Amino acid sequence: VVQAALAALLTRLGAGTDIPLGSPIAGRTDQALDELVGFFVNTLVLRVDTSGDPTFRDLLARVRERSLDAYAHQDVPFERLVEELNPTRSLSHHPLFQVMIAGQNNVAADIDLPGLTVADIPVTTGTSKFDLAVSVTDNATGICGVAEFNTDVFDRSTVDGIVDRLGSLLRGVVADPDRRLGSVDLLGPG
């Protein structure tokens, strides 16, 4: 749902109707990896077709179909995909997408150590690998998210506006999933 909403928002903000979103995938489909410790994450490119001003319900069906196709090929290393497609390379941006979306659905670890107080502390690098990265986490009351951005491309107020509009779009399509994307109000009171 968030992936479809983000693609719809990017279209509404002028990014076109073929929206490629990068997404990390756990990369543990082979049972031989079950007992191994290590980082097996791969990156998928999830292309979203927002053409024709679809309803959100229709866009969600498109996103579901395309995502399932991508997941069926998740074992193809991202580097091999880039090599096969051989896009024009630039040091200023990622070769196949500039927006990353990640869904975090891991249950928070409950660590109980006698005599110690343990807490999660988010760690960031202070840099962004992408123009915009959106990470969404499920929690007891719904979802919460974090946006990370390239300061050569965006400033904080612009990204705050994007996040606000994403919230408006999500509220609009949840209230009426059969509404056309172009009719969802994205402007705030100001």
TIVO-2410 file (N, C-alpha, C; in nm, 3 decimals):
# residues 190
REC num residu      c1      c2      c3 atome chaine
REC   1      V   0.083  -0.119   0.000     N      A
REC   1      V   0.000   0.000   0.000    CA      A
REC   1      V   0.087   0.125   0.000     C      A
REC   2      V   0.190   0.126   0.085     N      A
REC   2      V   0.278   0.242   0.091    CA      A
REC   2      V   0.358   0.255  -0.039     C      A
REC   3      Q   0.401   0.144  -0.095     N      A
REC   3      Q   0.474   0.148  -0.223    CA      A
REC   3      Q   0.386   0.209  -0.332     C      A
REC   4      A   0.262   0.165  -0.341     N      A
REC   4      A   0.170   0.220  -0.441    CA      A
REC   4      A   0.145   0.368  -0.415     C      A
REC   5      A   0.127   0.406  -0.290     N      A
REC   5      A   0.103   0.546  -0.256    CA      A
REC   5      A   0.224   0.633  -0.289     C      A
REC   6      L   0.344   0.583  -0.259     N      A
REC   6      L   0.465   0.660  -0.289    CA      A
REC   6      L   0.480   0.679  -0.440     C      A
REC   7      A   0.456   0.574  -0.518     N      A
REC   7      A   0.464   0.586  -0.664    CA      A
REC   7      A   0.359   0.684  -0.715     C      A
REC   8      A   0.237   0.676  -0.662     N      A
REC   8      A   0.131   0.769  -0.703    CA      A
REC   8      A   0.171   0.912  -0.670     C      A
REC   9      L   0.228   0.933  -0.553     N      A
REC   9      L   0.269   1.067  -0.513    CA      A
REC   9      L   0.380   1.119  -0.605     C      A
REC  10      L   0.478   1.035  -0.634     N      A
REC  10      L   0.587   1.078  -0.722    CA      A
REC  10      L   0.533   1.117  -0.860     C      A
REC  11      T   0.435   1.041  -0.909     N      A
REC  11      T   0.371   1.077  -1.035    CA      A
REC  11      T   0.303   1.213  -1.023     C      A
REC  12      R   0.229   1.232  -0.916     N      A
REC  12      R   0.158   1.360  -0.897    CA      A
REC  12      R   0.255   1.477  -0.882     C      A
REC  13      L   0.377   1.449  -0.833     N      A
REC  13      L   0.476   1.555  -0.815    CA      A
REC  13      L   0.561   1.578  -0.940     C      A
REC  14      G   0.530   1.502  -1.048     N      A
REC  14      G   0.597   1.528  -1.175    CA      A
REC  14      G   0.703   1.430  -1.218     C      A
REC  15      A   0.712   1.313  -1.154     N      A
REC  15      A   0.816   1.216  -1.187    CA      A
REC  15      A   0.781   1.125  -1.304     C      A
REC  16      G   0.667   1.146  -1.368     N      A
REC  16      G   0.627   1.060  -1.479    CA      A
REC  16      G   0.537   0.947  -1.433     C      A
REC  17      T   0.515   0.852  -1.524     N      A
REC  17      T   0.422   0.742  -1.493    CA      A
REC  17      T   0.490   0.605  -1.488     C      A
REC  18      D   0.620   0.601  -1.509     N      A
REC  18      D   0.697   0.476  -1.494    CA      A
REC  18      D   0.793   0.501  -1.379     C      A
REC  19      I   0.755   0.456  -1.261     N      A
REC  19      I   0.826   0.488  -1.138    CA      A
REC  19      I   0.906   0.366  -1.091     C      A
REC  20      P   1.039   0.370  -1.103     N      A
REC  20      P   1.120   0.261  -1.048    CA      A
REC  20      P   1.157   0.290  -0.902     C      A
REC  21      L   1.124   0.198  -0.815     N      A
REC  21      L   1.158   0.210  -0.674    CA      A
REC  21      L   1.251   0.096  -0.636     C      A
REC  22      G   1.360   0.128  -0.570     N      A
REC  22      G   1.448   0.024  -0.518    CA      A
REC  22      G   1.390  -0.029  -0.388     C      A
REC  23      S   1.413  -0.156  -0.363     N      A
REC  23      S   1.365  -0.214  -0.238    CA      A
REC  23      S   1.458  -0.327  -0.195     C      A
REC  24      P   1.502  -0.324  -0.069     N      A
REC  24      P   1.587  -0.434  -0.021    CA      A
REC  24      P   1.503  -0.560   0.000     C      A
REC  25      I   1.567  -0.674  -0.021     N      A
REC  25      I   1.502  -0.803   0.003    CA      A
REC  25      I   1.599  -0.891   0.080     C      A
REC  26      A   1.548  -0.971   0.173     N      A
REC  26      A   1.631  -1.045   0.267    CA      A
REC  26      A   1.731  -1.139   0.202     C      A
REC  27      G   1.699  -1.197   0.087     N      A
REC  27      G   1.796  -1.282   0.017    CA      A
REC  27      G   1.823  -1.414   0.084     C      A
REC  28      R   1.725  -1.470   0.149     N      A
REC  28      R   1.744  -1.598   0.217    CA      A
REC  28      R   1.646  -1.702   0.167     C      A
REC  29      T   1.634  -1.715   0.036     N      A
REC  29      T   1.539  -1.812  -0.019    CA      A
REC  29      T   1.596  -1.953  -0.025     C      A
REC  30      D   1.726  -1.968  -0.023     N      A
REC  30      D   1.790  -2.099  -0.030    CA      A
REC  30      D   1.803  -2.156   0.111     C      A
REC  31      Q   1.748  -2.277   0.133     N      A
REC  31      Q   1.753  -2.339   0.266    CA      A
REC  31      Q   1.895  -2.362   0.315     C      A
REC  32      A   1.990  -2.370   0.225     N      A
REC  32      A   2.129  -2.390   0.264    CA      A
REC  32      A   2.182  -2.271   0.343     C      A
REC  33      L   2.116  -2.156   0.330     N      A
REC  33      L   2.160  -2.035   0.400    CA      A
REC  33      L   2.099  -2.022   0.540     C      A
REC  34      D   2.003  -2.108   0.574     N      A
REC  34      D   1.931  -2.094   0.701    CA      A
REC  34      D   2.022  -2.092   0.823     C      A
REC  35      E   2.126  -2.172   0.824     N      A
REC  35      E   2.213  -2.182   0.941    CA      A
REC  35      E   2.333  -2.088   0.935     C      A
REC  36      L   2.346  -2.015   0.824     N      A
REC  36      L   2.461  -1.925   0.809    CA      A
REC  36      L   2.432  -1.788   0.869     C      A
REC  37      V   2.535  -1.729   0.923     N      A
REC  37      V   2.526  -1.593   0.973    CA      A
REC  37      V   2.587  -1.503   0.866     C      A
REC  38      G   2.519  -1.396   0.834     N      A
REC  38      G   2.575  -1.305   0.734    CA      A
REC  38      G   2.470  -1.216   0.673     C      A
REC  39      F   2.516  -1.127   0.589     N      A
REC  39      F   2.434  -1.027   0.525    CA      A
REC  39      F   2.406  -1.070   0.382     C      A
REC  40      F   2.285  -1.115   0.353     N      A
REC  40      F   2.251  -1.167   0.221    CA      A
REC  40      F   2.152  -1.078   0.147     C      A
REC  41      V   2.139  -0.955   0.188     N      A
REC  41      V   2.040  -0.864   0.130    CA      A
REC  41      V   2.072  -0.836  -0.017     C      A
REC  42      N   1.967  -0.837  -0.097     N      A
REC  42      N   1.976  -0.802  -0.238    CA      A
REC  42      N   1.883  -0.682  -0.259     C      A
REC  43      T   1.895  -0.618  -0.372     N      A
REC  43      T   1.809  -0.505  -0.405    CA      A
REC  43      T   1.724  -0.539  -0.525     C      A
REC  44      L   1.594  -0.514  -0.514     N      A
REC  44      L   1.503  -0.531  -0.627    CA      A
REC  44      L   1.466  -0.393  -0.681     C      A
REC  45      V   1.438  -0.389  -0.810     N      A
REC  45      V   1.382  -0.268  -0.870    CA      A
REC  45      V   1.236  -0.299  -0.897     C      A
REC  46      L   1.149  -0.228  -0.828     N      A
REC  46      L   1.005  -0.247  -0.841    CA      A
REC  46      L   0.950  -0.133  -0.927     C      A
REC  47      R   0.917  -0.164  -1.052     N      A
REC  47      R   0.865  -0.061  -1.142    CA      A
REC  47      R   0.714  -0.052  -1.126     C      A
REC  48      V   0.667   0.071  -1.113     N      A
REC  48      V   0.525   0.095  -1.095    CA      A
REC  48      V   0.473   0.178  -1.212     C      A
REC  49      D   0.371   0.127  -1.278     N      A
REC  49      D   0.307   0.197  -1.389    CA      A
REC  49      D   0.185   0.270  -1.336     C      A
REC  50      T   0.194   0.402  -1.331     N      A
REC  50      T   0.083   0.484  -1.279    CA      A
REC  50      T   0.004   0.550  -1.391     C      A
REC  51      S   0.025   0.508  -1.515     N      A
REC  51      S  -0.038   0.574  -1.630    CA      A
REC  51      S  -0.190   0.556  -1.630     C      A
REC  52      G  -0.258   0.650  -1.694     N      A
REC  52      G  -0.402   0.640  -1.712    CA      A
REC  52      G  -0.485   0.686  -1.594     C      A
REC  53      D  -0.424   0.753  -1.496     N      A
REC  53      D  -0.497   0.800  -1.378    CA      A
REC  53      D  -0.586   0.691  -1.318     C      A
REC  54      P  -0.523   0.578  -1.278     N      A
REC  54      P  -0.602   0.466  -1.224    CA      A
REC  54      P  -0.661   0.500  -1.087     C      A
REC  55      T  -0.756   0.419  -1.045     N      A
REC  55      T  -0.800   0.426  -0.907    CA      A
REC  55      T  -0.690   0.367  -0.822     C      A
REC  56      F  -0.692   0.396  -0.693     N      A
REC  56      F  -0.589   0.339  -0.608    CA      A
REC  56      F  -0.602   0.187  -0.603     C      A
REC  57      R  -0.724   0.137  -0.603     N      A
REC  57      R  -0.745  -0.009  -0.603    CA      A
REC  57      R  -0.679  -0.072  -0.726     C      A
REC  58      D  -0.695  -0.008  -0.843     N      A
REC  58      D  -0.633  -0.060  -0.965    CA      A
REC  58      D  -0.480  -0.051  -0.957     C      A
REC  59      L  -0.431   0.062  -0.905     N      A
REC  59      L  -0.285   0.076  -0.890    CA      A
REC  59      L  -0.230  -0.029  -0.795     C      A
REC  60      L  -0.301  -0.056  -0.689     N      A
REC  60      L  -0.258  -0.157  -0.592    CA      A
REC  60      L  -0.248  -0.294  -0.660     C      A
REC  61      A  -0.341  -0.327  -0.748     N      A
REC  61      A  -0.336  -0.454  -0.821    CA      A
REC  61      A  -0.213  -0.457  -0.913     C      A
REC  62      R  -0.183  -0.344  -0.979     N      A
REC  62      R  -0.064  -0.337  -1.064    CA      A
REC  62      R   0.062  -0.358  -0.982     C      A
REC  63      V   0.069  -0.290  -0.869     N      A
REC  63      V   0.187  -0.299  -0.782    CA      A
REC  63      V   0.203  -0.442  -0.731     C      A
REC  64      R   0.095  -0.504  -0.691     N      A
REC  64      R   0.101  -0.642  -0.642    CA      A
REC  64      R   0.156  -0.735  -0.749     C      A
REC  65      E   0.103  -0.724  -0.871     N      A
REC  65      E   0.146  -0.812  -0.980    CA      A
REC  65      E   0.294  -0.792  -1.014     C      A
REC  66      R   0.334  -0.666  -1.029     N      A
REC  66      R   0.474  -0.636  -1.062    CA      A
REC  66      R   0.569  -0.677  -0.950     C      A
REC  67      S   0.527  -0.655  -0.827     N      A
REC  67      S   0.613  -0.691  -0.713    CA      A
REC  67      S   0.631  -0.842  -0.703     C      A
REC  68      L   0.523  -0.917  -0.722     N      A
REC  68      L   0.534  -1.063  -0.718    CA      A
REC  68      L   0.626  -1.113  -0.829     C      A
REC  69      D   0.619  -1.050  -0.947     N      A
REC  69      D   0.711  -1.086  -1.056    CA      A
REC  69      D   0.856  -1.060  -1.014     C      A
REC  70      A   0.879  -0.945  -0.952     N      A
REC  70      A   1.014  -0.910  -0.908    CA      A
REC  70      A   1.062  -1.007  -0.800     C      A
REC  71      Y   0.975  -1.040  -0.705     N      A
REC  71      Y   1.014  -1.133  -0.597    CA      A
REC  71      Y   1.047  -1.271  -0.653     C      A
REC  72      A   0.983  -1.309  -0.763     N      A
REC  72      A   1.013  -1.439  -0.824    CA      A
REC  72      A   1.155  -1.443  -0.880     C      A
REC  73      H   1.215  -1.327  -0.902     N      A
REC  73      H   1.352  -1.318  -0.955    CA      A
REC  73      H   1.448  -1.256  -0.854     C      A
REC  74      Q   1.416  -1.265  -0.728     N      A
REC  74      Q   1.496  -1.199  -0.625    CA      A
REC  74      Q   1.636  -1.256  -0.610     C      A
REC  75      D   1.660  -1.373  -0.663     N      A
REC  75      D   1.792  -1.434  -0.650    CA      A
REC  75      D   1.893  -1.377  -0.751     C      A
REC  76      V   1.845  -1.304  -0.849     N      A
REC  76      V   1.937  -1.243  -0.947    CA      A
REC  76      V   2.009  -1.127  -0.877     C      A
REC  77      P   2.140  -1.134  -0.867     N      A
REC  77      P   2.213  -1.026  -0.799    CA      A
REC  77      P   2.190  -0.892  -0.869     C      A
REC  78      F   2.172  -0.789  -0.790     N      A
REC  78      F   2.148  -0.656  -0.843    CA      A
REC  78      F   2.259  -0.614  -0.940     C      A
REC  79      E   2.383  -0.645  -0.905     N      A
REC  79      E   2.496  -0.609  -0.989    CA      A
REC  79      E   2.485  -0.674  -1.128     C      A
REC  80      R   2.433  -0.798  -1.132     N      A
REC  80      R   2.417  -0.866  -1.261    CA      A
REC  80      R   2.308  -0.797  -1.343     C      A
REC  81      L   2.201  -0.754  -1.278     N      A
REC  81      L   2.094  -0.682  -1.347    CA      A
REC  81      L   2.149  -0.553  -1.410     C      A
REC  82      V   2.227  -0.480  -1.334     N      A
REC  82      V   2.287  -0.356  -1.385    CA      A
REC  82      V   2.378  -0.388  -1.503     C      A
REC  83      E   2.456  -0.495  -1.489     N      A
REC  83      E   2.548  -0.535  -1.597    CA      A
REC  83      E   2.470  -0.570  -1.724     C      A
REC  84      E   2.361  -0.645  -1.710     N      A
REC  84      E   2.281  -0.686  -1.826    CA      A
REC  84      E   2.212  -0.568  -1.892     C      A
REC  85      L   2.157  -0.477  -1.811     N      A
REC  85      L   2.085  -0.361  -1.866    CA      A
REC  85      L   2.181  -0.255  -1.919     C      A
REC  86      N   2.300  -0.250  -1.859     N      A
REC  86      N   2.406  -0.159  -1.900    CA      A
REC  86      N   2.359  -0.015  -1.921     C      A
REC  87      P   2.299   0.046  -1.816     N      A
REC  87      P   2.252   0.184  -1.831    CA      A
REC  87      P   2.371   0.280  -1.837     C      A
REC  88      T   2.346   0.398  -1.889     N      A
REC  88      T   2.449   0.502  -1.887    CA      A
REC  88      T   2.481   0.531  -1.742     C      A
REC  89      R   2.607   0.521  -1.706     N      A
REC  89      R   2.646   0.536  -1.565    CA      A
REC  89      R   2.684   0.679  -1.534     C      A
REC  90      S   2.657   0.716  -1.409     N      A
REC  90      S   2.692   0.848  -1.360    CA      A
REC  90      S   2.729   0.835  -1.214     C      A
REC  91      L   2.828   0.909  -1.169     N      A
REC  91      L   2.864   0.906  -1.028    CA      A
REC  91      L   2.766   0.986  -0.944     C      A
REC  92      S   2.677   1.061  -1.008     N      A
REC  92      S   2.585   1.147  -0.934    CA      A
REC  92      S   2.456   1.078  -0.891     C      A
REC  93      H   2.425   0.961  -0.947     N      A
REC  93      H   2.304   0.891  -0.905    CA      A
REC  93      H   2.314   0.741  -0.928     C      A
REC  94      H   2.226   0.671  -0.860     N      A
REC  94      H   2.217   0.526  -0.868    CA      A
REC  94      H   2.177   0.485  -1.010     C      A
REC  95      P   2.224   0.372  -1.062     N      A
REC  95      P   2.201   0.341  -1.203    CA      A
REC  95      P   2.057   0.309  -1.243     C      A
REC  96      L   1.975   0.252  -1.155     N      A
REC  96      L   1.842   0.208  -1.197    CA      A
REC  96      L   1.727   0.276  -1.124     C      A
REC  97      F   1.753   0.340  -1.012     N      A
REC  97      F   1.646   0.410  -0.939    CA      A
REC  97      F   1.711   0.515  -0.850     C      A
REC  98      Q   1.631   0.613  -0.814     N      A
REC  98      Q   1.680   0.717  -0.723    CA      A
REC  98      Q   1.601   0.722  -0.594     C      A
REC  99      V   1.492   0.644  -0.586     N      A
REC  99      V   1.409   0.641  -0.466    CA      A
REC  99      V   1.404   0.498  -0.414     C      A
REC 100      M   1.435   0.483  -0.285     N      A
REC 100      M   1.434   0.352  -0.219    CA      A
REC 100      M   1.315   0.348  -0.124     C      A
REC 101      I   1.248   0.233  -0.119     N      A
REC 101      I   1.143   0.212  -0.020    CA      A
REC 101      I   1.173   0.082   0.052     C      A
REC 102      A   1.166   0.086   0.183     N      A
REC 102      A   1.195  -0.033   0.263    CA      A
REC 102      A   1.084  -0.051   0.367     C      A
REC 103      G   1.039  -0.172   0.379     N      A
REC 103      G   0.941  -0.207   0.481    CA      A
REC 103      G   1.009  -0.289   0.589     C      A
REC 104      Q   1.005  -0.241   0.710     N      A
REC 104      Q   1.065  -0.313   0.822    CA      A
REC 104      Q   0.953  -0.382   0.898     C      A
REC 105      N   0.950  -0.515   0.892     N      A
REC 105      N   0.844  -0.588   0.962    CA      A
REC 105      N   0.899  -0.684   1.067     C      A
REC 106      N   1.022  -0.662   1.107     N      A
REC 106      N   1.080  -0.746   1.211    CA      A
REC 106      N   1.026  -0.706   1.347     C      A
REC 107      V   0.999  -0.805   1.427     N      A
REC 107      V   0.955  -0.778   1.563    CA      A
REC 107      V   1.076  -0.726   1.641     C      A
REC 108      A   1.054  -0.621   1.718     N      A
REC 108      A   1.164  -0.565   1.797    CA      A
REC 108      A   1.214  -0.670   1.896     C      A
REC 109      A   1.344  -0.679   1.909     N      A
REC 109      A   1.404  -0.775   2.001    CA      A
REC 109      A   1.376  -0.733   2.144     C      A
REC 110      D   1.338  -0.830   2.224     N      A
REC 110      D   1.315  -0.804   2.366    CA      A
REC 110      D   1.431  -0.870   2.441     C      A
REC 111      I   1.529  -0.787   2.478     N      A
REC 111      I   1.649  -0.839   2.541    CA      A
REC 111      I   1.641  -0.812   2.691     C      A
REC 112      D   1.650  -0.918   2.767     N      A
REC 112      D   1.644  -0.906   2.912    CA      A
REC 112      D   1.774  -0.960   2.970     C      A
REC 113      L   1.859  -0.868   3.016     N      A
REC 113      L   1.986  -0.907   3.075    CA      A
REC 113      L   1.986  -0.864   3.221     C      A
REC 114      P   2.009  -0.957   3.312     N      A
REC 114      P   2.004  -0.924   3.454    CA      A
REC 114      P   2.100  -0.809   3.490     C      A
REC 115      G   2.044  -0.708   3.556     N      A
REC 115      G   2.125  -0.595   3.602    CA      A
REC 115      G   2.153  -0.490   3.496     C      A
REC 116      L   2.099  -0.507   3.376     N      A
REC 116      L   2.124  -0.411   3.269    CA      A
REC 116      L   1.993  -0.358   3.212     C      A
REC 117      T   1.994  -0.233   3.176     N      A
REC 117      T   1.883  -0.175   3.103    CA      A
REC 117      T   1.925  -0.169   2.957     C      A
REC 118      V   1.845  -0.228   2.869     N      A
REC 118      V   1.879  -0.237   2.728    CA      A
REC 118      V   1.773  -0.162   2.647     C      A
REC 119      A   1.818  -0.081   2.550     N      A
REC 119      A   1.725  -0.008   2.464    CA      A
REC 119      A   1.778  -0.003   2.322     C      A
REC 120      D   1.685   0.003   2.228     N      A
REC 120      D   1.723   0.023   2.087    CA      A
REC 120      D   1.767   0.167   2.070     C      A
REC 121      I   1.876   0.185   1.999     N      A
REC 121      I   1.922   0.319   1.965    CA      A
REC 121      I   1.942   0.322   1.814     C      A
REC 122      P   1.859   0.400   1.745     N      A
REC 122      P   1.876   0.407   1.599    CA      A
REC 122      P   2.012   0.467   1.562     C      A
REC 123      V   2.075   0.408   1.464     N      A
REC 123      V   2.205   0.456   1.419    CA      A
REC 123      V   2.191   0.497   1.272     C      A
REC 124      T   2.237   0.615   1.240     N      A
REC 124      T   2.235   0.661   1.101    CA      A
REC 124      T   2.376   0.701   1.060     C      A
REC 125      T   2.396   0.705   0.930     N      A
REC 125      T   2.528   0.743   0.879    CA      A
REC 125      T   2.539   0.893   0.856     C      A
REC 126      G   2.425   0.961   0.852     N      A
REC 126      G   2.427   1.104   0.823    CA      A
REC 126      G   2.437   1.135   0.674     C      A
REC 127      T   2.436   1.030   0.592     N      A
REC 127      T   2.437   1.048   0.447    CA      A
REC 127      T   2.329   0.961   0.386     C      A
REC 128      S   2.292   0.992   0.265     N      A
REC 128      S   2.191   0.913   0.195    CA      A
REC 128      S   2.253   0.855   0.068     C      A
REC 129      K   2.229   0.728   0.043     N      A
REC 129      K   2.279   0.663  -0.078    CA      A
REC 129      K   2.190   0.694  -0.198     C      A
REC 130      F   2.070   0.746  -0.171     N      A
REC 130      F   1.972   0.769  -0.276    CA      A
REC 130      F   1.919   0.911  -0.265     C      A
REC 131      D   1.852   0.958  -0.370     N      A
REC 131      D   1.792   1.091  -0.363    CA      A
REC 131      D   1.690   1.096  -0.250     C      A
REC 132      L   1.612   0.988  -0.238     N      A
REC 132      L   1.511   0.979  -0.132    CA      A
REC 132      L   1.498   0.833  -0.090     C      A
REC 133      A   1.502   0.808   0.039     N      A
REC 133      A   1.481   0.673   0.092    CA      A
REC 133      A   1.372   0.681   0.197     C      A
REC 134      V   1.270   0.597   0.182     N      A
REC 134      V   1.158   0.594   0.275    CA      A
REC 134      V   1.158   0.457   0.340     C      A
REC 135      S   1.161   0.456   0.471     N      A
REC 135      S   1.157   0.331   0.547    CA      A
REC 135      S   1.034   0.334   0.636     C      A
REC 136      V   0.953   0.229   0.626     N      A
REC 136      V   0.826   0.222   0.699    CA      A
REC 136      V   0.829   0.100   0.791     C      A
REC 137      T   0.781   0.120   0.913     N      A
REC 137      T   0.779   0.014   1.013    CA      A
REC 137      T   0.638  -0.001   1.068     C      A
REC 138      D   0.595  -0.126   1.083     N      A
REC 138      D   0.467  -0.153   1.149    CA      A
REC 138      D   0.485  -0.134   1.299     C      A
REC 139      N   0.382  -0.079   1.362     N      A
REC 139      N   0.382  -0.075   1.507    CA      A
REC 139      N   0.241  -0.100   1.557     C      A
REC 140      A   0.220  -0.094   1.686     N      A
REC 140      A   0.091  -0.129   1.745    CA      A
REC 140      A  -0.023  -0.038   1.699     C      A
REC 141      T   0.007   0.085   1.661     N      A
REC 141      T  -0.100   0.179   1.623    CA      A
REC 141      T  -0.111   0.201   1.473     C      A
REC 142      G  -0.027   0.138   1.394     N      A
REC 142      G  -0.030   0.156   1.248    CA      A
REC 142      G   0.109   0.145   1.191     C      A
REC 143      I   0.150   0.249   1.119     N      A
REC 143      I   0.284   0.250   1.062    CA      A
REC 143      I   0.352   0.382   1.097     C      A
REC 144      C   0.482   0.377   1.103     N      A
REC 144      C   0.560   0.500   1.119    CA      A
REC 144      C   0.673   0.490   1.018     C      A
REC 145      G   0.730   0.604   0.985     N      A
REC 145      G   0.832   0.600   0.882    CA      A
REC 145      G   0.940   0.705   0.902     C      A
REC 146      V   1.044   0.687   0.825     N      A
REC 146      V   1.158   0.777   0.826    CA      A
REC 146      V   1.192   0.807   0.680     C      A
REC 147      A   1.221   0.932   0.651     N      A
REC 147      A   1.267   0.969   0.517    CA      A
REC 147      A   1.410   1.019   0.528     C      A
REC 148      E   1.494   0.966   0.442     N      A
REC 148      E   1.633   1.009   0.435    CA      A
REC 148      E   1.652   1.065   0.294     C      A
REC 149      F   1.731   1.172   0.281     N      A
REC 149      F   1.738   1.236   0.150    CA      A
REC 149      F   1.876   1.292   0.122     C      A
REC 150      N   1.904   1.306  -0.006     N      A
REC 150      N   2.028   1.363  -0.054    CA      A
REC 150      N   2.015   1.515  -0.049     C      A
REC 151      T   2.099   1.581   0.028     N      A
REC 151      T   2.089   1.726   0.044    CA      A
REC 151      T   2.136   1.802  -0.079     C      A
REC 152      D   2.196   1.733  -0.176     N      A
REC 152      D   2.227   1.797  -0.303    CA      A
REC 152      D   2.103   1.809  -0.391     C      A
REC 153      V   2.000   1.730  -0.358     N      A
REC 153      V   1.877   1.726  -0.438    CA      A
REC 153      V   1.761   1.794  -0.365     C      A
REC 154      F   1.748   1.768  -0.235     N      A
REC 154      F   1.634   1.818  -0.157    CA      A
REC 154      F   1.683   1.896  -0.036     C      A
REC 155      D   1.596   1.983   0.013     N      A
REC 155      D   1.619   2.042   0.145    CA      A
REC 155      D   1.511   1.986   0.238     C      A
REC 156      R   1.530   2.009   0.366     N      A
REC 156      R   1.442   1.950   0.468    CA      A
REC 156      R   1.296   1.989   0.447     C      A
REC 157      S   1.268   2.116   0.415     N      A
REC 157      S   1.129   2.158   0.401    CA      A
REC 157      S   1.062   2.089   0.281     C      A
REC 158      T   1.137   2.064   0.176     N      A
REC 158      T   1.081   1.994   0.060    CA      A
REC 158      T   1.044   1.851   0.097     C      A
REC 159      V   1.134   1.783   0.167     N      A
REC 159      V   1.107   1.644   0.208    CA      A
REC 159      V   0.993   1.640   0.310     C      A
REC 160      D   0.988   1.736   0.400     N      A
REC 160      D   0.874   1.744   0.492    CA      A
REC 160      D   0.743   1.757   0.414     C      A
REC 161      G   0.744   1.838   0.307     N      A
REC 161      G   0.625   1.853   0.223    CA      A
REC 161      G   0.589   1.723   0.152     C      A
REC 162      I   0.689   1.650   0.104     N      A
REC 162      I   0.665   1.521   0.040    CA      A
REC 162      I   0.602   1.424   0.139     C      A
REC 163      V   0.658   1.419   0.259     N      A
REC 163      V   0.605   1.327   0.362    CA      A
REC 163      V   0.462   1.367   0.400     C      A
REC 164      D   0.437   1.496   0.416     N      A
REC 164      D   0.300   1.542   0.447    CA      A
REC 164      D   0.203   1.502   0.336     C      A
REC 165      R   0.245   1.520   0.212     N      A
REC 165      R   0.158   1.484   0.098    CA      A
REC 165      R   0.138   1.332   0.090     C      A
REC 166      L   0.240   1.256   0.125     N      A
REC 166      L   0.224   1.111   0.128    CA      A
REC 166      L   0.118   1.073   0.230     C      A
REC 167      G   0.121   1.136   0.347     N      A
REC 167      G   0.019   1.111   0.448    CA      A
REC 167      G  -0.119   1.150   0.398     C      A
REC 168      S  -0.131   1.264   0.332     N      A
REC 168      S  -0.260   1.307   0.277    CA      A
REC 168      S  -0.310   1.208   0.173     C      A
REC 169      L  -0.219   1.164   0.086     N      A
REC 169      L  -0.260   1.069  -0.018    CA      A
REC 169      L  -0.305   0.938   0.045     C      A
REC 170      L  -0.230   0.889   0.143     N      A
REC 170      L  -0.269   0.763   0.209    CA      A
REC 170      L  -0.405   0.775   0.277     C      A
REC 171      R  -0.428   0.887   0.347     N      A
REC 171      R  -0.559   0.906   0.410    CA      A
REC 171      R  -0.670   0.911   0.305     C      A
REC 172      G  -0.643   0.979   0.194     N      A
REC 172      G  -0.744   0.990   0.088    CA      A
REC 172      G  -0.779   0.857   0.024     C      A
REC 173      V  -0.678   0.776  -0.006     N      A
REC 173      V  -0.706   0.649  -0.074    CA      A
REC 173      V  -0.758   0.542   0.021     C      A
REC 174      V  -0.724   0.553   0.148     N      A
REC 174      V  -0.781   0.458   0.245    CA      A
REC 174      V  -0.930   0.488   0.262     C      A
REC 175      A  -0.965   0.616   0.262     N      A
REC 175      A  -1.106   0.655   0.276    CA      A
REC 175      A  -1.188   0.616   0.153     C      A
REC 176      D  -1.124   0.619   0.034     N      A
REC 176      D  -1.195   0.588  -0.090    CA      A
REC 176      D  -1.098   0.527  -0.191     C      A
REC 177      P  -1.076   0.394  -0.184     N      A
REC 177      P  -0.978   0.330  -0.273    CA      A
REC 177      P  -1.019   0.331  -0.420     C      A
REC 178      D  -1.145   0.362  -0.450     N      A
REC 178      D  -1.190   0.365  -0.589    CA      A
REC 178      D  -1.181   0.505  -0.649     C      A
REC 179      R  -1.121   0.593  -0.578     N      A
REC 179      R  -1.100   0.730  -0.626    CA      A
REC 179      R  -0.981   0.733  -0.721     C      A
REC 180      R  -0.989   0.811  -0.827     N      A
REC 180      R  -0.878   0.826  -0.922    CA      A
REC 180      R  -0.766   0.903  -0.854     C      A
REC 181      L  -0.642   0.864  -0.883     N      A
REC 181      L  -0.526   0.924  -0.818    CA      A
REC 181      L  -0.520   1.075  -0.839     C      A
REC 182      G  -0.556   1.120  -0.956     N      A
REC 182      G  -0.551   1.262  -0.986    CA      A
REC 182      G  -0.650   1.347  -0.908     C      A
REC 183      S  -0.748   1.283  -0.845     N      A
REC 183      S  -0.849   1.359  -0.771    CA      A
REC 183      S  -0.822   1.367  -0.622     C      A
REC 184      V  -0.716   1.301  -0.576     N      A
REC 184      V  -0.684   1.304  -0.433    CA      A
REC 184      V  -0.618   1.438  -0.401     C      A
REC 185      D  -0.675   1.509  -0.304     N      A
REC 185      D  -0.624   1.642  -0.267    CA      A
REC 185      D  -0.491   1.626  -0.191     C      A
REC 186      L  -0.388   1.691  -0.240     N      A
REC 186      L  -0.257   1.682  -0.177    CA      A
REC 186      L  -0.213   1.814  -0.112     C      A
REC 187      L  -0.294   1.917  -0.128     N      A
REC 187      L  -0.257   2.046  -0.074    CA      A
REC 187      L  -0.305   2.061   0.070     C      A
REC 188      G  -0.219   2.116   0.152     N      A
REC 188      G  -0.257   2.143   0.290    CA      A
REC 188      G  -0.334   2.274   0.298     C      A
REC 189      P  -0.378   2.311   0.417     N      A
REC 189      P  -0.456   2.433   0.432    CA      A
REC 189      P  -0.381   2.559   0.389     C      A
REC 190      G  -0.249   2.560   0.402     N      A
REC 190      G  -0.170   2.679   0.366    CA      A
REC 190      G  -0.156   2.693   0.217     C      A
***
